[in-house]
Amino acid sequence: MIQIAIHFATACFGIGLLLNLWMIASASTASDKVLALDTMVINAIALMVLYGLSHGTAVYFEAVIIIAMLGFVSTVAYARFKLRGNIIE
């Protein structure tokens, strides 16, 4: 039963990932594109967690933590750049 739920969630997050790609291609402002990229990182994290659950290995969870930290730092850096014009003070 859990495998059915994992496959359903994988399909849902895969569709969300494709919609994010469409948003990146069709967005008019850079802020919308960065927001779509940030959401795409979250969907990729969810897909990696589901893949790790389906295969029963913990290696993917360590990779997810690294990707989550990089996604957060890149979003904060872009937000600071848009607000102040520089990243490092």
C-alpha positions in Angstrom: 0.0 0.0 0.0 2.9 2.4 0.8 4.3 1.8 -2.7 1.1 3.0 -4.3 1.2 6.2 -2.2 4.9 6.7 -3.1 4.1 6.3 -6.9 1.2 8.7 -6.6 3.2 11.3 -4.8 6.1 10.9 -7.3 3.6 11.5 -10.2 2.2 14.6 -8.4 5.7 16.1 -7.7 6.8 15.2 -11.3 3.8 17.2 -12.7 4.7 20.0 -10.3 8.3 20.0 -11.6 7.0 20.2 -15.2 4.8 23.1 -14.3 7.7 24.9 -12.7 9.7 24.4 -15.9 6.8 25.9 -17.9 6.7 28.9 -15.5 10.5 29.5 -15.9 10.1 29.5 -19.7 7.0 31.8 -19.7 7.7 34.1 -16.7 8.1 37.8 -17.6 10.1 39.0 -14.6 13.3 37.7 -13.1 11.7 37.5 -9.7 9.0 35.1 -11.0 11.7 32.9 -12.6 13.7 32.7 -9.3 10.6 31.9 -7.4 9.8 29.1 -9.9 13.4 27.8 -9.5 13.1 27.8 -5.7 9.9 25.8 -6.0 11.6 23.5 -8.5 14.3 22.8 -5.9 11.6 21.9 -3.3 10.0 19.5 -5.8 13.4 17.9 -6.6 14.0 17.5 -2.9 10.6 15.8 -2.5 11.3 13.5 -5.5 14.7 12.5 -4.0 13.1 11.7 -0.7 10.4 9.6 -2.3 13.1 7.8 -4.4 15.0 7.1 -1.2 11.9 5.8 0.5 11.0 3.5 -2.4 14.5 2.0 -2.5 15.0 1.9 1.2 18.4 3.6 1.3 19.5 6.6 3.4 22.1 8.0 0.9 19.5 10.2 -0.8 18.5 11.8 2.5 22.1 13.1 3.0 22.0 14.5 -0.6 18.7 16.1 0.1 20.1 18.0 3.1 22.9 19.4 1.0 20.6 20.4 -1.9 18.2 22.1 0.6 21.0 24.2 2.1 22.2 25.2 -1.3 18.7 26.1 -2.5 18.1 28.2 0.6 21.4 30.1 0.4 20.9 30.8 -3.3 17.4 32.2 -2.8 18.5 34.4 0.1 21.5 35.6 -2.0 19.2 36.6 -4.9 16.8 38.3 -2.6 19.6 40.4 -1.1 20.9 41.2 -4.5 17.4 42.4 -5.7 16.9 44.5 -2.5 20.4 46.0 -2.0 22.2 45.6 -5.2 25.0 43.6 -3.6 25.3 40.3 -1.8 28.3 40.8 0.4 28.4 43.8 2.6 
